[in-house]
Amino acid sequence: MISGPRDVSCIRARQAGYTSAIEAAGLPVDAGLVVNTQLTREDGCEAARTLLKKSDRPTAIFSANDVQALGVYQAARELGLTIPDDLSVVGFDDLPVVAWVEPPLTTVHQPLTEMAAAATELALALGRGEKPAQLGVEIATTLTIRNSTAAPPKERSKI
């Protein structure tokens, strides 16, 4: 996983989700395969180079955001790897641009309209001096499957 700054709560939540998914698949969580960096394309590229140059390179990379994932695409190209044949890539945020890259990026979609509406309702209630029923709201994310993921080659599969 290419993660973001540890002091950002949503990044910690995304990393916890990654860890849960790895454990649910019955795989060991390898801290050496998690790189914390900034949430930029350049930092995503550099982190991907680090991971992909390992002797037992990963068959998939989950990025904490779509911008980092675009950096993973760049690193894969530089190293002669093909997405998704050699490397699966998943991002987070579902930015419009990631549907236009080649191959289109599989990503976790956040319902931003619903999130903004909930935040606005909370702010308005607080502005009216009302005590809100709850301060935090959890809104489910969904996986938008595109063409950047595939099963790993059988000789490299760990499942």
MDTraj code that builds the backbone (N, CA, C; nanometers):
import mdtraj as md
import numpy as np

residues = "MET ILE SER GLY PRO ARG ASP VAL SER CYS ILE ARG ALA ARG GLN ALA GLY TYR THR SER ALA ILE GLU ALA ALA GLY LEU PRO VAL ASP ALA GLY LEU VAL VAL ASN THR GLN LEU THR ARG GLU ASP GLY CYS GLU ALA ALA ARG THR LEU LEU LYS LYS SER ASP ARG PRO THR ALA ILE PHE SER ALA ASN ASP VAL GLN ALA LEU GLY VAL TYR GLN ALA ALA ARG GLU LEU GLY LEU THR ILE PRO ASP ASP LEU SER VAL VAL GLY PHE ASP ASP LEU PRO VAL VAL ALA TRP VAL GLU PRO PRO LEU THR THR VAL HIS GLN PRO LEU THR GLU MET ALA ALA ALA ALA THR GLU LEU ALA LEU ALA LEU GLY ARG GLY GLU LYS PRO ALA GLN LEU GLY VAL GLU ILE ALA THR THR LEU THR ILE ARG ASN SER THR ALA ALA PRO PRO LYS GLU ARG SER LYS ILE".split()
xyz = np.array([
    [0.0841, -0.1184, 0.0000],
    [0.0000, 0.0000, 0.0000],
    [0.0877, 0.1233, 0.0000],
    [0.0460, 0.2202, -0.0794],
    [0.1070, 0.3516, -0.0714],
    [0.0079, 0.4375, 0.0057],
    [0.0468, 0.4717, 0.1263],
    [-0.0418, 0.5444, 0.2157],
    [0.0027, 0.6896, 0.2242],
    [-0.0699, 0.7654, 0.3024],
    [-0.0395, 0.9072, 0.3172],
    [0.0165, 0.9379, 0.4540],
    [0.0162, 1.0650, 0.4906],
    [0.0682, 1.1060, 0.6210],
    [-0.0103, 1.0408, 0.7355],
    [0.0610, 0.9855, 0.8310],
    [-0.0023, 0.9134, 0.9422],
    [-0.0876, 1.0022, 1.0321],
    [-0.0663, 1.1335, 1.0267],
    [-0.1417, 1.2227, 1.1151],
    [-0.2762, 1.2651, 1.0564],
    [-0.3127, 1.2132, 0.9401],
    [-0.4400, 1.2463, 0.8755],
    [-0.5391, 1.1335, 0.9050],
    [-0.6513, 1.1663, 0.9702],
    [-0.7443, 1.0624, 1.0166],
    [-0.8009, 0.9781, 0.9029],
    [-0.8364, 1.0386, 0.7904],
    [-0.8924, 0.9576, 0.6816],
    [-0.7875, 0.8629, 0.6233],
    [-0.6617, 0.9013, 0.6293],
    [-0.5544, 0.8133, 0.5822],
    [-0.5401, 0.6948, 0.6769],
    [-0.5475, 0.7205, 0.8060],
    [-0.5421, 0.6098, 0.9027],
    [-0.6582, 0.5139, 0.8795],
    [-0.7766, 0.5673, 0.8486],
    [-0.8932, 0.4821, 0.8228],
    [-0.8721, 0.3989, 0.6966],
    [-0.8161, 0.4584, 0.5931],
    [-0.7912, 0.3853, 0.4682],
    [-0.6879, 0.2756, 0.4905],
    [-0.5856, 0.3051, 0.5686],
    [-0.4836, 0.2046, 0.5968],
    [-0.5416, 0.0921, 0.6819],
    [-0.6305, 0.1249, 0.7745],
    [-0.6968, 0.0214, 0.8549],
    [-0.7840, -0.0668, 0.7658],
    [-0.8514, -0.0067, 0.6686],
    [-0.9312, -0.0843, 0.5743],
    [-0.8453, -0.1779, 0.4911],
    [-0.7302, -0.1295, 0.4480],
    [-0.6346, -0.2123, 0.3734],
    [-0.5919, -0.3319, 0.4584],
    [-0.5546, -0.3047, 0.5832],
    [-0.5108, -0.4111, 0.6732],
    [-0.6216, -0.5136, 0.6938],
    [-0.7437, -0.4674, 0.7143],
    [-0.8575, -0.5586, 0.7327],
    [-0.8791, -0.6457, 0.6099],
    [-0.8670, -0.5868, 0.4917],
    [-0.8877, -0.6632, 0.3681],
    [-0.7791, -0.7691, 0.3499],
    [-0.6551, -0.7345, 0.3806],
    [-0.5452, -0.8312, 0.3698],
    [-0.5692, -0.9472, 0.4659],
    [-0.6050, -0.9149, 0.5891],
    [-0.6310, -1.0187, 0.6887],
    [-0.7508, -1.1039, 0.6499],
    [-0.8565, -1.0422, 0.5956],
    [-0.9754, -1.1167, 0.5534],
    [-0.9430, -1.2139, 0.4406],
    [-0.8419, -1.1813, 0.3608],
    [-0.8001, -1.2705, 0.2521],
    [-0.7094, -1.3824, 0.3030],
    [-0.6805, -1.3807, 0.4331],
    [-0.5967, -1.4845, 0.4913],
    [-0.4483, -1.4644, 0.4657],
    [-0.4100, -1.3417, 0.4334],
    [-0.2697, -1.3115, 0.4060],
    [-0.2073, -1.2385, 0.5240],
    [-0.0766, -1.2537, 0.5414],
    [-0.0105, -1.1780, 0.6480],
    [0.0067, -1.0323, 0.6054],
    [-0.0059, -0.9426, 0.7003],
    [0.0169, -0.8008, 0.6730],
    [0.1669, -0.7757, 0.6856],
    [0.2288, -0.7346, 0.5767],
    [0.3726, -0.7101, 0.5719],
    [0.3968, -0.5597, 0.5784],
    [0.4451, -0.5125, 0.6928],
    [0.4691, -0.3686, 0.7101],
    [0.5690, -0.3154, 0.6081],
    [0.6542, -0.4012, 0.5547],
    [0.7508, -0.3606, 0.4533],
    [0.6871, -0.3280, 0.3199],
    [0.5602, -0.3616, 0.3049],
    [0.4883, -0.3316, 0.1809],
    [0.3957, -0.2119, 0.1963],
    [0.4124, -0.1371, 0.3039],
    [0.3347, -0.0143, 0.3251],
    [0.4327, 0.1024, 0.3287],
    [0.4103, 0.1983, 0.2401],
    [0.4951, 0.3175, 0.2341],
    [0.4081, 0.4385, 0.2656],
    [0.4446, 0.5123, 0.3691],
    [0.3738, 0.6369, 0.4016],
    [0.4476, 0.7526, 0.3363],
    [0.3745, 0.8321, 0.2609],
    [0.4337, 0.9446, 0.1898],
    [0.3286, 1.0536, 0.1734],
    [0.3575, 1.1526, 0.0946],
    [0.2599, 1.2580, 0.0681],
    [0.1608, 1.2111, -0.0383],
    [0.0530, 1.2835, -0.0537],
    [-0.0568, 1.2417, -0.1413],
    [-0.0441, 1.3016, -0.2816],
    [0.0764, 1.2957, -0.3381],
    [0.1008, 1.3534, -0.4702],
    [0.1356, 1.2453, -0.5716],
    [0.1248, 1.2802, -0.6987],
    [0.1624, 1.1869, -0.8058],
    [0.3112, 1.1549, -0.7971],
    [0.3922, 1.2567, -0.7736],
    [0.5370, 1.2366, -0.7664],
    [0.5749, 1.1438, -0.6512],
    [0.5142, 1.1653, -0.5356],
    [0.5437, 1.0789, -0.4211],
    [0.4887, 0.9383, -0.4417],
    [0.3730, 0.9271, -0.5073],
    [0.3194, 0.7957, -0.5408],
    [0.4116, 0.7205, -0.6347],
    [0.4687, 0.7922, -0.7305],
    [0.5622, 0.7319, -0.8255],
    [0.6872, 0.6829, -0.7542],
    [0.7443, 0.7657, -0.6700],
    [0.8661, 0.7284, -0.5972],
    [0.8406, 0.6097, -0.5043],
    [0.7281, 0.6104, -0.4342],
    [0.6942, 0.4987, -0.3452],
    [0.6736, 0.3707, -0.4256],
    [0.6085, 0.3823, -0.5407],
    [0.5868, 0.2644, -0.6255],
    [0.7198, 0.2090, -0.6755],
    [0.8111, 0.2958, -0.7149],
    [0.9439, 0.2486, -0.7580],
    [1.0091, 0.1666, -0.6464],
    [0.9997, 0.2175, -0.5236],
    [1.0580, 0.1476, -0.4090],
    [0.9969, 0.0086, -0.3945],
    [0.8649, 0.0001, -0.4008],
    [0.7971, -0.1292, -0.3858],
    [0.8253, -0.2222, -0.5035],
    [0.8232, -0.1677, -0.6240],
    [0.8344, -0.2514, -0.7437],
    [0.9764, -0.2977, -0.7728],
    [1.0745, -0.2398, -0.7067],
    [1.2132, -0.2837, -0.7245],
    [1.2533, -0.3907, -0.6233],
    [1.1609, -0.4276, -0.5339],
    [1.1891, -0.5342, -0.4374],
    [1.2038, -0.6662, -0.5125],
    [1.2848, -0.7570, -0.4578],
    [1.3054, -0.8859, -0.5248],
    [1.1747, -0.9640, -0.5354],
    [1.0890, -0.9515, -0.4364],
    [0.9571, -1.0158, -0.4395],
    [0.8535, -0.9040, -0.4508],
    [0.8523, -0.8395, -0.5680],
    [0.7670, -0.7217, -0.5853],
    [0.6197, -0.7586, -0.5723],
    [0.5389, -0.6640, -0.5262],
    [0.3949, -0.6908, -0.5125],
    [0.3282, -0.7082, -0.6488],
    [0.2184, -0.7814, -0.6486],
    [0.1392, -0.7983, -0.7712],
    [0.0283, -0.6953, -0.7783],
    [0.0088, -0.6207, -0.6693],
    [-0.0951, -0.5176, -0.6654],
    [-0.0513, -0.4066, -0.5708],
    [-0.0956, -0.2845, -0.6018],
    [-0.0711, -0.1709, -0.5136],
    [-0.2026, -0.0966, -0.4943],
    [-0.2370, -0.0752, -0.3678],
    [-0.3509, 0.0080, -0.3304],
    [-0.2950, 0.1418, -0.2860],
    [-0.3420, 0.2490, -0.3452],
    [-0.2960, 0.3834, -0.3107],
    [-0.4008, 0.4550, -0.2275],
    [-0.3548, 0.5383, -0.1358],
    [-0.4449, 0.6116, -0.0469],
    [-0.5291, 0.7142, -0.1201],
    [-0.4880, 0.7521, -0.2403],
    [-0.5734, 0.8385, -0.3221],
    [-0.5441, 0.8148, -0.4701],
    [-0.6300, 0.8672, -0.5550],
    [-0.6152, 0.8459, -0.6989],
    [-0.4928, 0.9159, -0.7557],
    [-0.4557, 1.0286, -0.6988],
    [-0.3396, 1.1023, -0.7496],
    [-0.2129, 1.0190, -0.7307],
    [-0.1969, 0.9573, -0.6142],
    [-0.0836, 0.8667, -0.5927],
    [-0.0881, 0.7517, -0.6928],
    [-0.2077, 0.6988, -0.7177],
    [-0.2217, 0.5865, -0.8109],
    [-0.1731, 0.6242, -0.9506],
    [-0.1940, 0.7491, -0.9905],
    [-0.1423, 0.7933, -1.1202],
    [0.0103, 0.7891, -1.1202],
    [0.0714, 0.8149, -1.0064],
    [0.2162, 0.7992, -0.9935],
    [0.2588, 0.6540, -1.0048],
    [0.1760, 0.5621, -0.9547],
    [0.2042, 0.4189, -0.9686],
    [0.2039, 0.3819, -1.1171],
    [0.1087, 0.4357, -1.1929],
    [0.1054, 0.4112, -1.3375],
    [0.2377, 0.4538, -1.4010],
    [0.2869, 0.5708, -1.3627],
    [0.4116, 0.6218, -1.4194],
    [0.5283, 0.5289, -1.3866],
    [0.5395, 0.4877, -1.2604],
    [0.6484, 0.3988, -1.2192],
    [0.6406, 0.2654, -1.2926],
    [0.5201, 0.2117, -1.3068],
    [0.5036, 0.0842, -1.3776],
    [0.5533, 0.0972, -1.5218],
    [0.5146, 0.2050, -1.5890],
    [0.5612, 0.2269, -1.7271],
    [0.7137, 0.2342, -1.7324],
    [0.7724, 0.3112, -1.6410],
    [0.9183, 0.3264, -1.6383],
    [0.9892, 0.1929, -1.6205],
    [0.9292, 0.1025, -1.5440],
    [0.9904, -0.0271, -1.5156],
    [0.9486, -0.1351, -1.6146],
    [0.8740, -0.0975, -1.7175],
    [0.8336, -0.1930, -1.8202],
    [0.7237, -0.2881, -1.7768],
    [0.6456, -0.2500, -1.6765],
    [0.5357, -0.3342, -1.6283],
    [0.4051, -0.2897, -1.6923],
    [0.3198, -0.3854, -1.7200],
    [0.1903, -0.3578, -1.7808],
    [0.0811, -0.3706, -1.6755],
    [-0.0062, -0.2703, -1.6707],
    [-0.1235, -0.2729, -1.5828],
    [-0.2404, -0.3215, -1.6673],
    [-0.3143, -0.4241, -1.6297],
    [-0.3109, -0.5006, -1.5060],
    [-0.2370, -0.6337, -1.5168],
    [-0.1763, -0.6645, -1.6324],
    [-0.1141, -0.7962, -1.6497],
    [-0.0035, -0.8236, -1.5485],
    [0.0846, -0.7263, -1.5278],
    [0.1955, -0.7431, -1.4340],
    [0.1662, -0.6846, -1.2965],
    [0.0782, -0.5859, -1.2923],
    [0.0522, -0.5137, -1.1679],
    [-0.0906, -0.4618, -1.1672],
    [-0.1638, -0.4929, -1.0618],
    [-0.2970, -0.4350, -1.0421],
    [-0.2817, -0.3083, -0.9592],
    [-0.3639, -0.2076, -0.9910],
    [-0.3578, -0.0801, -0.9193],
    [-0.4994, -0.0383, -0.8807],
    [-0.5152, 0.0025, -0.7545],
    [-0.6432, 0.0524, -0.7044],
    [-0.6172, 0.1851, -0.6340],
    [-0.7024, 0.2824, -0.6613],
    [-0.6923, 0.4128, -0.5971],
    [-0.8070, 0.4355, -0.5005],
    [-0.8193, 0.5587, -0.4575],
    [-0.9258, 0.5950, -0.3635],
    [-0.9661, 0.7388, -0.3913],
    [-1.0913, 0.7633, -0.4129],
    [-1.1555, 0.8941, -0.4302],
    [-1.2446, 0.8980, -0.5538],
    [-1.2126, 0.8211, -0.6570],
    [-1.2885, 0.8196, -0.7826],
    [-1.2940, 0.9580, -0.8473],
    [-1.1773, 1.0180, -0.8629],
    [-1.1688, 1.1446, -0.9353],
    [-1.2099, 1.1222, -1.0808],
    [-1.2774, 1.2159, -1.1440],
    [-1.3216, 1.1958, -1.2831],
    [-1.2092, 1.1564, -1.3787],
    [-1.0913, 1.2119, -1.3617],
    [-0.9811, 1.1862, -1.4545],
    [-0.9397, 1.0393, -1.4581],
    [-0.9608, 0.9637, -1.3508],
    [-0.9106, 0.8260, -1.3486],
    [-0.9909, 0.7320, -1.4376],
    [-1.1063, 0.7763, -1.4840],
    [-1.1816, 0.6965, -1.5814],
    [-1.1238, 0.7143, -1.7213],
    [-1.0401, 0.8158, -1.7390],
    [-0.9872, 0.8477, -1.8721],
    [-0.8453, 0.7989, -1.8946],
    [-0.7748, 0.7564, -1.7889],
    [-0.6390, 0.7058, -1.8076],
    [-0.6464, 0.5670, -1.8692],
    [-0.5337, 0.5177, -1.9177],
    [-0.5322, 0.3854, -1.9798],
    [-0.4406, 0.2939, -1.9012],
    [-0.4899, 0.1832, -1.8480],
    [-0.6304, 0.1466, -1.8420],
    [-0.7034, 0.2285, -1.7344],
    [-0.8353, 0.2431, -1.7489],
    [-0.9122, 0.3164, -1.6480],
    [-0.8901, 0.2547, -1.5085],
    [-0.8744, 0.3414, -1.4092],
    [-0.8373, 0.2998, -1.2739],
    [-0.9556, 0.2478, -1.1931],
    [-0.9374, 0.1315, -1.1331],
    [-1.0302, 0.0813, -1.0320],
    [-1.0059, 0.1644, -0.9061],
    [-1.1135, 0.2100, -0.8431],
    [-1.0973, 0.3027, -0.7312],
    [-1.2136, 0.2918, -0.6333],
    [-1.1901, 0.3363, -0.5134],
    [-1.2951, 0.3417, -0.4119],
    [-1.3664, 0.4756, -0.4279],
    [-1.4968, 0.4691, -0.4478],
    [-1.5785, 0.5885, -0.4698],
    [-1.6322, 0.6393, -0.3366],
    [-1.6149, 0.7680, -0.3146],
    [-1.6735, 0.8338, -0.1978],
    [-1.7942, 0.9147, -0.2436],
    [-1.9079, 0.9001, -0.1771],
    [-2.0269, 0.9773, -0.2150],
    [-2.0155, 1.1219, -0.1653],
    [-1.9395, 1.2021, -0.2373],
    [-1.9089, 1.3383, -0.1917],
    [-2.0327, 1.4256, -0.1774],
    [-2.1323, 1.4074, -0.2648],
    [-2.2541, 1.4879, -0.2549],
    [-2.3253, 1.4593, -0.1230],
    [-2.3379, 1.3318, -0.0882],
    [-2.4013, 1.2948, 0.0388],
    [-2.3194, 1.3450, 0.1574],
    [-2.1872, 1.3368, 0.1466],
    [-2.1013, 1.3830, 0.2552],
    [-2.1159, 1.5341, 0.2742],
    [-2.1196, 1.6074, 0.1643],
    [-2.1350, 1.7532, 0.1722],
    [-2.2713, 1.7904, 0.2301],
    [-2.3756, 1.7173, 0.1897],
    [-2.5097, 1.7455, 0.2415],
    [-2.5155, 1.7218, 0.3925],
    [-2.4566, 1.6126, 0.4380],
    [-2.4565, 1.5827, 0.5817],
    [-2.3780, 1.6888, 0.6590],
    [-2.2643, 1.7313, 0.6045],
    [-2.1839, 1.8346, 0.6710],
    [-2.2580, 1.9679, 0.6748],
    [-2.3278, 2.0007, 0.5657],
    [-2.4035, 2.1258, 0.5604],
    [-2.5172, 2.1248, 0.6614],
    [-2.5903, 2.0134, 0.6682],
    [-2.6992, 2.0018, 0.7656],
    [-2.6468, 2.0177, 0.9081],
    [-2.5328, 1.9573, 0.9364],
    [-2.4730, 1.9681, 1.0692],
    [-2.4337, 2.1128, 1.0989],
    [-2.3697, 2.1786, 1.0030],
    [-2.3274, 2.3178, 1.0226],
    [-2.4472, 2.4100, 1.0432],
    [-2.5530, 2.3892, 0.9652],
    [-2.6728, 2.4724, 0.9796],
    [-2.7386, 2.4514, 1.1157],
    [-2.7460, 2.3266, 1.1593],
    [-2.8048, 2.2973, 1.2906],
    [-2.7239, 2.3638, 1.4017],
    [-2.5935, 2.3535, 1.3925],
    [-2.5084, 2.4174, 1.4933],
    [-2.5240, 2.5694, 1.4882],
    [-2.5365, 2.6245, 1.3668],
    [-2.5555, 2.7688, 1.3500],
    [-2.6862, 2.8183, 1.4096],
    [-2.7878, 2.7325, 1.4103],
    [-2.9173, 2.7682, 1.4693],
    [-2.9183, 2.7455, 1.6201],
    [-2.8061, 2.6985, 1.6724],
    [-2.7976, 2.6731, 1.8156],
    [-2.8589, 2.5409, 1.8562],
    [-2.8894, 2.4563, 1.7609],
    [-2.9485, 2.3254, 1.7903],
    [-2.8391, 2.2257, 1.8260],
    [-2.8777, 2.1315, 1.9081],
    [-2.7857, 2.0228, 1.9393],
    [-2.8121, 1.9119, 1.8374],
    [-2.7143, 1.8815, 1.7531],
    [-2.7365, 1.7783, 1.6510],
    [-2.7540, 1.6407, 1.7141],
    [-2.8310, 1.5572, 1.6462],
    [-2.8545, 1.4213, 1.6951],
    [-2.7232, 1.3441, 1.7040],
    [-2.6342, 1.3701, 1.6110],
    [-2.5031, 1.3062, 1.6131],
    [-2.4024, 1.3985, 1.5461],
    [-2.2793, 1.3920, 1.5921],
    [-2.1754, 1.4780, 1.5350],
    [-2.1040, 1.4118, 1.4180],
    [-2.0985, 1.2823, 1.4176],
    [-2.0305, 1.2101, 1.3099],
    [-2.1285, 1.1275, 1.2295],
    [-2.1056, 1.1217, 1.1011],
    [-2.1895, 1.0416, 1.0128],
    [-2.0980, 0.9549, 0.9278],
    [-2.1269, 0.8270, 0.9207],
    [-2.0507, 0.7389, 0.8330],
    [-2.1347, 0.7101, 0.7101],
    [-2.0758, 0.7345, 0.5953],
    [-2.1433, 0.7087, 0.4685],
    [-2.0588, 0.6065, 0.3938],
    [-2.1212, 0.4997, 0.3487],
    [-2.0493, 0.3888, 0.2865],
    [-1.9837, 0.4286, 0.1546],
    [-1.8670, 0.3710, 0.1321],
    [-1.7982, 0.3852, 0.0044],
    [-1.8316, 0.2639, -0.0817],
    [-1.8034, 0.2737, -0.2102],
    [-1.8233, 0.1607, -0.3007],
    [-1.6992, 0.1459, -0.3880],
    [-1.6777, 0.0266, -0.4367],
    [-1.5650, 0.0009, -0.5256],
    [-1.6111, 0.0169, -0.6695],
    [-1.5460, 0.1053, -0.7430],
    [-1.5742, 0.1245, -0.8853],
    [-1.4706, 0.0430, -0.9615],
    [-1.5149, -0.0699, -1.0157],
    [-1.4226, -0.1608, -1.0843],
    [-1.4091, -0.1189, -1.2298],
    [-1.2848, -0.0933, -1.2678],
    [-1.2552, -0.0591, -1.4067],
    [-1.1548, -0.1624, -1.4586],
    [-1.0524, -0.1197, -1.5290],
    [-0.9644, -0.2171, -1.5953],
    [-0.8224, -0.2232, -1.5411],
    [-0.7976, -0.1708, -1.4225],
    [-0.6605, -0.1697, -1.3709],
    [-0.6297, -0.2858, -1.2772],
    [-0.7224, -0.3801, -1.2667],
    [-0.7005, -0.4944, -1.1780],
    [-0.7268, -0.6249, -1.2511],
    [-0.6499, -0.7259, -1.2126],
    [-0.6660, -0.8611, -1.2667],
    [-0.6054, -0.9577, -1.1654],
    [-0.6386, -1.0832, -1.1793],
    [-0.5766, -1.1843, -1.0936],
    [-0.4270, -1.1878, -1.1233],
    [-0.3450, -1.2108, -1.0211],
    [-0.2006, -1.2180, -1.0469],
    [-0.1673, -1.3436, -1.1266],
    [-0.0557, -1.3421, -1.1978],
    [-0.0134, -1.4646, -1.2659],
    [-0.0031, -1.5780, -1.1639],
    [-0.0429, -1.6982, -1.2027],
    [-0.0467, -1.8106, -1.1081],
    [0.0859, -1.8316, -1.0365],
    [0.1966, -1.8136, -1.1064],
    [0.3271, -1.8363, -1.0435],
    [0.3613, -1.7304, -0.9389],
    [0.2880, -1.6198, -0.9355],
    [0.3152, -1.5124, -0.8392],
    [0.2063, -1.5004, -0.7341],
    [0.0977, -1.5767, -0.7476],
    [-0.0156, -1.5656, -0.6559],
    [0.0194, -1.6199, -0.5182],
    [-0.0276, -1.5505, -0.4141],
    [-0.0041, -1.5948, -0.2763],
    [-0.1307, -1.6511, -0.2132],
    [-0.2401, -1.6496, -0.2888],
    [-0.3667, -1.6988, -0.2335],
    [-0.3911, -1.8395, -0.2821],
])
top = md.Topology()
chain = top.add_chain()
for i, resn in enumerate(residues, 1):
    res = top.add_residue(resn, chain, resSeq=i)
    for name in ("N", "CA", "C"):
        top.add_atom(name, md.element.get_by_symbol(name[0]), res)
traj = md.Trajectory(xyz[None], top)
